[in-house]
Amino acid sequence: MSNQASTPFAKRLEGKVVIITGGASGIGEATTRLFWSHGAKIVVADIQDDLGEALCRELDENAMYVHCDVTDEEQVKKTVDLAVEKYGKLDIMYNNAGVADCATRSILTIEKSDVKKVLGVNLIGGILGAKHAARVMVPAKKGCIIFTTSASTSIACTLCHGYVASKQGLIGIMRNIAAELGQFGIRVNSISPYAVVTNLTKSTIPHSSTKQLQALFNKSTNLKGTDLKADDIARAALYLASEDGQYVSGLNLVVDGAFSITYPSVPFV
């Protein structure tokens, strides 16, 4: 007899309370929609107010938008506190917010201010999200923290040095806090996607349509015959967040169609 929790028709996050940073668009939006469809109560934390509010209106009272700049610790703290105030707890923190990096393309011309910007959002923002999630999860002795990293953490990426540093750093902190928080029943993992067509990736390659960008990414992929979509990353997050992944912690789940074990480097990720 099959396990009901593993069937596509079961609500795998029924009653769970989730914060998704960067949840208004791209991978975050896809995850918001998927988690909500599986019964979760969602707090969408983003700085894209119009998109976030429209998304939550489209769903129902189980989705709430909060303006949150993840580089501002007070805003991150307030977001966690609002989730607990409204829903009574926090089960899952998905630190997904991130920025692309078109400025740190050469070590010869790299500027400190550009590095600080991308590290501030991608790395420090993720650390702050984990800190304040852990603040309420530790007393509950349960919880799940997830980070979005990048397939560029598994190979050399010849562009975007600040971006790669930020994502490599996230994997390091993920492993450290997985080891630290396991005693409290808290699982910590990350997801490393290959290139997904979103507004974020479009900003790194201007004047390209969705179709053109997808064709460019597909040309470089190892796994042919399918397009990597934001929904694929959302499904990976669902596995890590649900009881299906109940003994998975300290894992960097690479969703790249074996790209990173096939090629030594990539000019974009």
Secondary structure as a PSIPRED ss2 file (coil, helix, strand):
# PSIPRED VFORMAT (PSIPRED V4.0)

   1 M C   1.000  0.000  0.000
   2 S C   1.000  0.000  0.000
   3 N C   1.000  0.000  0.000
   4 Q H   0.000  1.000  0.000
   5 A H   0.000  1.000  0.000
   6 S H   0.000  1.000  0.000
   7 T C   1.000  0.000  0.000
   8 P C   1.000  0.000  0.000
   9 F C   1.000  0.000  0.000
  10 A C   1.000  0.000  0.000
  11 K C   1.000  0.000  0.000
  12 R C   1.000  0.000  0.000
  13 L C   1.000  0.000  0.000
  14 E C   1.000  0.000  0.000
  15 G C   1.000  0.000  0.000
  16 K C   1.000  0.000  0.000
  17 V E   0.000  0.000  1.000
  18 V E   0.000  0.000  1.000
  19 I E   0.000  0.000  1.000
  20 I E   0.000  0.000  1.000
  21 T E   0.000  0.000  1.000
  22 G C   1.000  0.000  0.000
  23 G C   1.000  0.000  0.000
  24 A C   1.000  0.000  0.000
  25 S C   1.000  0.000  0.000
  26 G H   0.000  1.000  0.000
  27 I H   0.000  1.000  0.000
  28 G H   0.000  1.000  0.000
  29 E H   0.000  1.000  0.000
  30 A H   0.000  1.000  0.000
  31 T H   0.000  1.000  0.000
  32 T H   0.000  1.000  0.000
  33 R H   0.000  1.000  0.000
  34 L H   0.000  1.000  0.000
  35 F H   0.000  1.000  0.000
  36 W H   0.000  1.000  0.000
  37 S H   0.000  1.000  0.000
  38 H C   1.000  0.000  0.000
  39 G C   1.000  0.000  0.000
  40 A C   1.000  0.000  0.000
  41 K E   0.000  0.000  1.000
  42 I E   0.000  0.000  1.000
  43 V E   0.000  0.000  1.000
  44 V E   0.000  0.000  1.000
  45 A E   0.000  0.000  1.000
  46 D E   0.000  0.000  1.000
  47 I C   1.000  0.000  0.000
  48 Q C   1.000  0.000  0.000
  49 D H   0.000  1.000  0.000
  50 D H   0.000  1.000  0.000
  51 L H   0.000  1.000  0.000
  52 G H   0.000  1.000  0.000
  53 E H   0.000  1.000  0.000
  54 A H   0.000  1.000  0.000
  55 L H   0.000  1.000  0.000
  56 C H   0.000  1.000  0.000
  57 R H   0.000  1.000  0.000
  58 E H   0.000  1.000  0.000
  59 L C   1.000  0.000  0.000
  60 D C   1.000  0.000  0.000
  61 E C   1.000  0.000  0.000
  62 N C   1.000  0.000  0.000
  63 A E   0.000  0.000  1.000
  64 M E   0.000  0.000  1.000
  65 Y E   0.000  0.000  1.000
  66 V E   0.000  0.000  1.000
  67 H E   0.000  0.000  1.000
  68 C C   1.000  0.000  0.000
  69 D C   1.000  0.000  0.000
  70 V C   1.000  0.000  0.000
  71 T C   1.000  0.000  0.000
  72 D C   1.000  0.000  0.000
  73 E H   0.000  1.000  0.000
  74 E H   0.000  1.000  0.000
  75 Q H   0.000  1.000  0.000
  76 V H   0.000  1.000  0.000
  77 K H   0.000  1.000  0.000
  78 K H   0.000  1.000  0.000
  79 T H   0.000  1.000  0.000
  80 V H   0.000  1.000  0.000
  81 D H   0.000  1.000  0.000
  82 L H   0.000  1.000  0.000
  83 A H   0.000  1.000  0.000
  84 V H   0.000  1.000  0.000
  85 E H   0.000  1.000  0.000
  86 K H   0.000  1.000  0.000
  87 Y H   0.000  1.000  0.000
  88 G C   1.000  0.000  0.000
  89 K C   1.000  0.000  0.000
  90 L C   1.000  0.000  0.000
  91 D C   1.000  0.000  0.000
  92 I E   0.000  0.000  1.000
  93 M E   0.000  0.000  1.000
  94 Y E   0.000  0.000  1.000
  95 N E   0.000  0.000  1.000
  96 N C   1.000  0.000  0.000
  97 A C   1.000  0.000  0.000
  98 G C   1.000  0.000  0.000
  99 V C   1.000  0.000  0.000
 100 A C   1.000  0.000  0.000
 101 D C   1.000  0.000  0.000
 102 C C   1.000  0.000  0.000
 103 A C   1.000  0.000  0.000
 104 T C   1.000  0.000  0.000
 105 R C   1.000  0.000  0.000
 106 S C   1.000  0.000  0.000
 107 I C   1.000  0.000  0.000
 108 L C   1.000  0.000  0.000
 109 T C   1.000  0.000  0.000
 110 I C   1.000  0.000  0.000
 111 E C   1.000  0.000  0.000
 112 K H   0.000  1.000  0.000
 113 S H   0.000  1.000  0.000
 114 D H   0.000  1.000  0.000
 115 V H   0.000  1.000  0.000
 116 K H   0.000  1.000  0.000
 117 K H   0.000  1.000  0.000
 118 V H   0.000  1.000  0.000
 119 L H   0.000  1.000  0.000
 120 G H   0.000  1.000  0.000
 121 V H   0.000  1.000  0.000
 122 N H   0.000  1.000  0.000
 123 L H   0.000  1.000  0.000
 124 I H   0.000  1.000  0.000
 125 G H   0.000  1.000  0.000
 126 G H   0.000  1.000  0.000
 127 I H   0.000  1.000  0.000
 128 L H   0.000  1.000  0.000
 129 G H   0.000  1.000  0.000
 130 A H   0.000  1.000  0.000
 131 K H   0.000  1.000  0.000
 132 H H   0.000  1.000  0.000
 133 A H   0.000  1.000  0.000
 134 A H   0.000  1.000  0.000
 135 R H   0.000  1.000  0.000
 136 V H   0.000  1.000  0.000
 137 M H   0.000  1.000  0.000
 138 V H   0.000  1.000  0.000
 139 P H   0.000  1.000  0.000
 140 A H   0.000  1.000  0.000
 141 K C   1.000  0.000  0.000
 142 K C   1.000  0.000  0.000
 143 G E   0.000  0.000  1.000
 144 C E   0.000  0.000  1.000
 145 I E   0.000  0.000  1.000
 146 I E   0.000  0.000  1.000
 147 F E   0.000  0.000  1.000
 148 T E   0.000  0.000  1.000
 149 T C   1.000  0.000  0.000
 150 S C   1.000  0.000  0.000
 151 A H   0.000  1.000  0.000
 152 S H   0.000  1.000  0.000
 153 T H   0.000  1.000  0.000
 154 S C   1.000  0.000  0.000
 155 I C   1.000  0.000  0.000
 156 A E   0.000  0.000  1.000
 157 C E   0.000  0.000  1.000
 158 T C   1.000  0.000  0.000
 159 L C   1.000  0.000  0.000
 160 C C   1.000  0.000  0.000
 161 H H   0.000  1.000  0.000
 162 G H   0.000  1.000  0.000
 163 Y H   0.000  1.000  0.000
 164 V H   0.000  1.000  0.000
 165 A H   0.000  1.000  0.000
 166 S H   0.000  1.000  0.000
 167 K H   0.000  1.000  0.000
 168 Q H   0.000  1.000  0.000
 169 G H   0.000  1.000  0.000
 170 L H   0.000  1.000  0.000
 171 I H   0.000  1.000  0.000
 172 G H   0.000  1.000  0.000
 173 I H   0.000  1.000  0.000
 174 M H   0.000  1.000  0.000
 175 R H   0.000  1.000  0.000
 176 N H   0.000  1.000  0.000
 177 I H   0.000  1.000  0.000
 178 A H   0.000  1.000  0.000
 179 A H   0.000  1.000  0.000
 180 E H   0.000  1.000  0.000
 181 L H   0.000  1.000  0.000
 182 G H   0.000  1.000  0.000
 183 Q H   0.000  1.000  0.000
 184 F H   0.000  1.000  0.000
 185 G C   1.000  0.000  0.000
 186 I E   0.000  0.000  1.000
 187 R E   0.000  0.000  1.000
 188 V E   0.000  0.000  1.000
 189 N E   0.000  0.000  1.000
 190 S E   0.000  0.000  1.000
 191 I E   0.000  0.000  1.000
 192 S E   0.000  0.000  1.000
 193 P E   0.000  0.000  1.000
 194 Y C   1.000  0.000  0.000
 195 A C   1.000  0.000  0.000
 196 V C   1.000  0.000  0.000
 197 V C   1.000  0.000  0.000
 198 T C   1.000  0.000  0.000
 199 N H   0.000  1.000  0.000
 200 L H   0.000  1.000  0.000
 201 T H   0.000  1.000  0.000
 202 K H   0.000  1.000  0.000
 203 S H   0.000  1.000  0.000
 204 T H   0.000  1.000  0.000
 205 I C   1.000  0.000  0.000
 206 P C   1.000  0.000  0.000
 207 H C   1.000  0.000  0.000
 208 S C   1.000  0.000  0.000
 209 S C   1.000  0.000  0.000
 210 T H   0.000  1.000  0.000
 211 K H   0.000  1.000  0.000
 212 Q H   0.000  1.000  0.000
 213 L H   0.000  1.000  0.000
 214 Q H   0.000  1.000  0.000
 215 A H   0.000  1.000  0.000
 216 L H   0.000  1.000  0.000
 217 F H   0.000  1.000  0.000
 218 N H   0.000  1.000  0.000
 219 K H   0.000  1.000  0.000
 220 S H   0.000  1.000  0.000
 221 T C   1.000  0.000  0.000
 222 N C   1.000  0.000  0.000
 223 L C   1.000  0.000  0.000
 224 K C   1.000  0.000  0.000
 225 G C   1.000  0.000  0.000
 226 T C   1.000  0.000  0.000
 227 D C   1.000  0.000  0.000
 228 L C   1.000  0.000  0.000
 229 K C   1.000  0.000  0.000
 230 A H   0.000  1.000  0.000
 231 D H   0.000  1.000  0.000
 232 D H   0.000  1.000  0.000
 233 I H   0.000  1.000  0.000
 234 A H   0.000  1.000  0.000
 235 R H   0.000  1.000  0.000
 236 A H   0.000  1.000  0.000
 237 A H   0.000  1.000  0.000
 238 L H   0.000  1.000  0.000
 239 Y H   0.000  1.000  0.000
 240 L H   0.000  1.000  0.000
 241 A H   0.000  1.000  0.000
 242 S C   1.000  0.000  0.000
 243 E H   0.000  1.000  0.000
 244 D H   0.000  1.000  0.000
 245 G H   0.000  1.000  0.000
 246 Q C   1.000  0.000  0.000
 247 Y C   1.000  0.000  0.000
 248 V C   1.000  0.000  0.000
 249 S C   1.000  0.000  0.000
 250 G C   1.000  0.000  0.000
 251 L C   1.000  0.000  0.000
 252 N E   0.000  0.000  1.000
 253 L E   0.000  0.000  1.000
 254 V E   0.000  0.000  1.000
 255 V E   0.000  0.000  1.000
 256 D C   1.000  0.000  0.000
 257 G C   1.000  0.000  0.000
 258 A C   1.000  0.000  0.000
 259 F H   0.000  1.000  0.000
 260 S H   0.000  1.000  0.000
 261 I H   0.000  1.000  0.000
 262 T C   1.000  0.000  0.000
 263 Y C   1.000  0.000  0.000
 264 P C   1.000  0.000  0.000
 265 S E   0.000  0.000  1.000
 266 V E   0.000  0.000  1.000
 267 P C   1.000  0.000  0.000
 268 F C   1.000  0.000  0.000
 269 V C   1.000  0.000  0.000
